[in-house]
């Protein structure tokens, strides 16, 4: 390792969202990419044409982008109020910060709260791995607790004990996802009661990346809870994964701090323009959601009838599959085989936390996924 690099980074694995290149040759040319929870639908051609015109006629490539994101923040605030059915429009641009994906906002929150040995974070695994990865890159301790193996509810007893016992440095931030990834379950009443009971000395970060699919938001809670922050993204339901636009909603004082620590000009002009167009055309872009939910229900029904699979309920645009087995070693080997064989057939899914996370794709992709899983199990049974 290079002598000028921090020694603790040697133990850290980089986040790898896509299959590694060393096995890419074994993957069919036609792929169903159901491993990253993206929308299966690209932007409509008319919106692409509008953005192409914006790029050609409006954006000055020799000029920096709008570093204050004022127009985008205004549009986001309007959407936040609308999506939470808040007629009084309590959220304004002062409540919004925009980032290069939610990842940048997570990193900014960590810098603002825990850097310099001032705090540690709490996560409940399995969950979105970037909370822990980003904390580790900054030298921030990560405290992990488990979830119920059946319901995926956070072990609240362990979580409360962790807060009480973590002192040097103290636990400063709790990260939760609503609904959780990779398990797709929303926060329960017990979990919400526990979050509300936490001291205002602790920042509660609630990631609502999949809000548009769950239609269950905690935004209104921010009006009474200055220590809560809600994260959202344009990468999922709004079909803008390529543009890397995320935002958070929080108390104006928290937003003011985030504005201090974020990088200047952190969003390219084209990303800003894309997010604005998406919000202006949200009725069109979000009209695919009912079909996604219908497709999700079909997959859950089909897998519920499978003798070798356990399927959890989902409030997101993905599902989480596990194997029925009392032998952990055998189950892990079968899961790895299932993951690899699906890939050989052309269906990319994410193997994670003892299961498979499968994005809801188009109807044709979902039908192929069912056929491929059935084919793999026929192959496995034929070999046994």
JOPE-V626507 format. One record per residue. RES is the residue in one small letter. PSI is psi in whole degrees, 0 to 359 (none if undefined). NEAR is the number of other ideal C-beta (glycine too) atoms within 8 Angstrom. Layout:
res=RES psi=PSI near=NEAR
res=RES psi=PSI near=NEAR
//
This chain:
res=x psi=141 near=5
res=x psi=137 near=4
res=x psi=341 near=4
res=x psi=2 near=3
res=x psi=141 near=8
res=x psi=132 near=5
res=x psi=328 near=6
res=x psi=340 near=8
res=x psi=343 near=8
res=x psi=332 near=7
res=x psi=359 near=4
res=x psi=131 near=9
res=x psi=136 near=4
res=x psi=149 near=4
res=x psi=127 near=7
res=x psi=96 near=6
res=x psi=337 near=5
res=x psi=162 near=6
res=x psi=145 near=9
res=x psi=152 near=7
res=x psi=340 near=5
res=x psi=343 near=4
res=x psi=8 near=8
res=x psi=331 near=8
res=x psi=335 near=4
res=x psi=354 near=6
res=x psi=133 near=11
res=x psi=156 near=7
res=x psi=324 near=3
res=x psi=113 near=5
res=x psi=142 near=9
res=x psi=106 near=11
res=x psi=87 near=8
res=x psi=36 near=12
res=x psi=359 near=11
res=x psi=13 near=9
res=x psi=27 near=10
res=x psi=167 near=9
res=x psi=140 near=10
res=x psi=355 near=8
res=x psi=127 near=6
res=x psi=172 near=5
res=x psi=146 near=9
res=x psi=149 near=8
res=x psi=323 near=6
res=x psi=328 near=6
res=x psi=324 near=13
res=x psi=320 near=10
res=x psi=321 near=8
res=x psi=318 near=9
res=x psi=324 near=13
res=x psi=318 near=8
res=x psi=318 near=9
res=x psi=317 near=12
res=x psi=320 near=10
res=x psi=325 near=6
res=x psi=339 near=5
res=x psi=312 near=7
res=x psi=129 near=8
res=x psi=109 near=5
res=x psi=342 near=5
res=x psi=1 near=3
res=x psi=147 near=6
res=x psi=154 near=4
res=x psi=174 near=9
res=x psi=104 near=9
res=x psi=343 near=7
res=x psi=350 near=5
res=x psi=32 near=10
res=x psi=313 near=8
res=x psi=318 near=9
res=x psi=318 near=13
res=x psi=320 near=12
res=x psi=315 near=9
res=x psi=321 near=12
res=x psi=315 near=13
res=x psi=318 near=14
res=x psi=316 near=10
res=x psi=320 near=10
res=x psi=313 near=14
res=x psi=317 near=11
res=x psi=315 near=8
res=x psi=339 near=9
res=x psi=6 near=9
res=x psi=43 near=5
res=x psi=96 near=12
res=x psi=334 near=4
res=x psi=355 near=4
res=x psi=60 near=9
res=x psi=340 near=7
res=x psi=132 near=12
res=x psi=186 near=8
res=x psi=336 near=8
res=x psi=345 near=6
res=x psi=3 near=13
res=x psi=135 near=15
res=x psi=142 near=12
res=x psi=139 near=12
res=x psi=167 near=16
res=x psi=81 near=11
res=x psi=165 near=11
res=x psi=335 near=14
res=x psi=317 near=11
res=x psi=322 near=13
res=x psi=321 near=15
res=x psi=314 near=14
res=x psi=319 near=10
res=x psi=321 near=13
res=x psi=320 near=14
res=x psi=318 near=15
res=x psi=320 near=10
res=x psi=342 near=10
res=x psi=321 near=11
res=x psi=348 near=14
res=x psi=155 near=10
res=x psi=27 near=3
res=x psi=16 near=3
res=x psi=345 near=8
res=x psi=166 near=11
res=x psi=171 near=15
res=x psi=157 near=18
res=x psi=131 near=15
res=x psi=154 near=12
res=x psi=107 near=12
res=x psi=145 near=9
res=x psi=144 near=10
res=x psi=184 near=12
res=x psi=122 near=9
res=x psi=341 near=7
res=x psi=337 near=9
res=x psi=309 near=13
res=x psi=319 near=11
res=x psi=312 near=10
res=x psi=322 near=12
res=x psi=316 near=14
res=x psi=322 near=11
res=x psi=337 near=8
res=x psi=4 near=11
res=x psi=26 near=7
res=x psi=128 near=12
res=x psi=142 near=8
res=x psi=122 near=11
res=x psi=127 near=11
res=x psi=139 near=9
res=x psi=168 near=13
res=x psi=179 near=7
res=x psi=160 near=13
res=x psi=131 near=7
res=x psi=344 near=4
res=x psi=313 near=4
res=x psi=343 near=7
res=x psi=16 near=11
res=x psi=143 near=11
res=x psi=140 near=10
res=x psi=92 near=11
res=x psi=329 near=10
res=x psi=314 near=6
res=x psi=322 near=9
res=x psi=316 near=14
res=x psi=322 near=9
res=x psi=322 near=8
res=x psi=320 near=12
res=x psi=319 near=12
res=x psi=325 near=6
res=x psi=342 near=6
res=x psi=112 near=12
res=x psi=325 near=5
res=x psi=90 near=3
res=x psi=164 near=11
res=x psi=159 near=9
res=x psi=121 near=13
res=x psi=334 near=13
res=x psi=136 near=16
res=x psi=125 near=14
res=x psi=129 near=13
res=x psi=156 near=15
res=x psi=139 near=11
res=x psi=94 near=13
res=x psi=159 near=16
res=x psi=149 near=14
res=x psi=127 near=14
res=x psi=4 near=12
res=x psi=347 near=12
res=x psi=9 near=14
res=x psi=139 near=13
res=x psi=166 near=9
res=x psi=140 near=10
res=x psi=170 near=9
res=x psi=320 near=5
res=x psi=319 near=8
res=x psi=318 near=12
res=x psi=319 near=10
res=x psi=318 near=8
res=x psi=315 near=12
res=x psi=320 near=13
res=x psi=337 near=8
res=x psi=349 near=5
res=x psi=148 near=11
res=x psi=150 near=4
res=x psi=355 near=6
res=x psi=349 near=6
res=x psi=130 near=12
res=x psi=129 near=11
res=x psi=116 near=13
res=x psi=117 near=13
res=x psi=114 near=14
res=x psi=112 near=12
res=x psi=46 near=13
res=x psi=331 near=12
res=x psi=24 near=14
res=x psi=316 near=13
res=x psi=337 near=10
res=x psi=326 near=14
res=x psi=331 near=12
res=x psi=33 near=6
res=x psi=105 near=9
res=x psi=153 near=10
res=x psi=18 near=13
res=x psi=319 near=13
res=x psi=335 near=8
res=x psi=335 near=9
res=x psi=336 near=16
res=x psi=335 near=6
res=x psi=354 near=4
res=x psi=90 near=9
res=x psi=347 near=8
res=x psi=11 near=9
res=x psi=144 near=14
res=x psi=137 near=13
res=x psi=130 near=14
res=x psi=143 near=15
res=x psi=173 near=11
res=x psi=156 near=12
res=x psi=3 near=12
res=x psi=343 near=14
res=x psi=266 near=14
res=x psi=330 near=12
res=x psi=359 near=15
res=x psi=28 near=10
res=x psi=38 near=13
res=x psi=325 near=10
res=x psi=341 near=4
res=x psi=343 near=11
res=x psi=67 near=10
res=x psi=120 near=17
res=x psi=165 near=17
res=x psi=159 near=14
res=x psi=154 near=16
res=x psi=130 near=12
res=x psi=177 near=13
res=x psi=142 near=8
res=x psi=326 near=8
res=x psi=323 near=7
res=x psi=319 near=10
res=x psi=320 near=14
res=x psi=323 near=8
res=x psi=317 near=9
res=x psi=323 near=15
res=x psi=332 near=8
res=x psi=323 near=7
res=x psi=346 near=8
res=x psi=157 near=11
res=x psi=146 near=6
res=x psi=150 near=5
res=x psi=47 near=7
res=x psi=346 near=9
res=x psi=128 near=14
res=x psi=155 near=6
res=x psi=323 near=12
res=x psi=325 near=11
res=x psi=317 near=13
res=x psi=313 near=15
res=x psi=321 near=13
res=x psi=317 near=13
res=x psi=321 near=16
res=x psi=315 near=11
res=x psi=321 near=12
res=x psi=317 near=14
res=x psi=321 near=12
res=x psi=334 near=7
res=x psi=32 near=9
res=x psi=327 near=10
res=x psi=320 near=6
res=x psi=313 near=8
res=x psi=323 near=14
res=x psi=358 near=10
res=x psi=350 near=7
res=x psi=348 near=9
res=x psi=314 near=10
res=x psi=321 near=7
res=x psi=320 near=8
res=x psi=318 near=11
res=x psi=322 near=9
res=x psi=316 near=8
res=x psi=321 near=13
res=x psi=316 near=12
res=x psi=321 near=8
res=x psi=316 near=9
res=x psi=317 near=15
res=x psi=317 near=12
res=x psi=315 near=8
res=x psi=316 near=9
res=x psi=334 near=11
res=x psi=333 near=7
res=x psi=0 near=5
res=x psi=129 near=10
res=x psi=345 near=4
res=x psi=6 near=6
res=x psi=148 near=10
res=x psi=126 near=7
res=x psi=129 near=11
res=x psi=153 near=11
res=x psi=154 near=6
res=x psi=140 near=12
res=x psi=18 near=11
res=x psi=192 near=11
res=x psi=31 near=12
res=x psi=166 near=13
res=x psi=162 near=14
res=x psi=117 near=14
res=x psi=138 near=12
res=x psi=166 near=10
res=x psi=145 near=12
res=x psi=110 near=7
res=x psi=142 near=8
res=x psi=354 near=2
res=x psi=105 near=6
res=x psi=320 near=6
res=x psi=314 near=6
res=x psi=320 near=8
res=x psi=318 near=11
res=x psi=320 near=9
res=x psi=319 near=8
res=x psi=320 near=11
res=x psi=317 near=13
res=x psi=319 near=9
res=x psi=316 near=10
res=x psi=315 near=14
res=x psi=314 near=11
res=x psi=319 near=8
res=x psi=324 near=11
res=x psi=319 near=15
res=x psi=320 near=12
res=x psi=326 near=9
res=x psi=342 near=11
res=x psi=13 near=12
res=x psi=111 near=13
res=x psi=122 near=12
res=x psi=171 near=13
res=x psi=119 near=9
res=x psi=119 near=8
res=x psi=139 near=9
res=x psi=42 near=7
res=x psi=19 near=8
res=x psi=187 near=12
res=x psi=125 near=14
res=x psi=122 near=15
res=x psi=119 near=13
res=x psi=142 near=14
res=x psi=118 near=13
res=x psi=203 near=11
res=x psi=164 near=8
res=x psi=319 near=7
res=x psi=318 near=7
res=x psi=318 near=12
res=x psi=322 near=13
res=x psi=318 near=8
res=x psi=322 near=12
res=x psi=314 near=16
res=x psi=313 near=10
res=x psi=320 near=8
res=x psi=319 near=13
res=x psi=319 near=11
res=x psi=320 near=8
res=x psi=319 near=9
res=x psi=317 near=13
res=x psi=326 near=11
res=x psi=320 near=8
res=x psi=317 near=9
res=x psi=315 near=11
res=x psi=328 near=7
res=x psi=333 near=6
res=x psi=342 near=5
res=x psi=none near=4
//
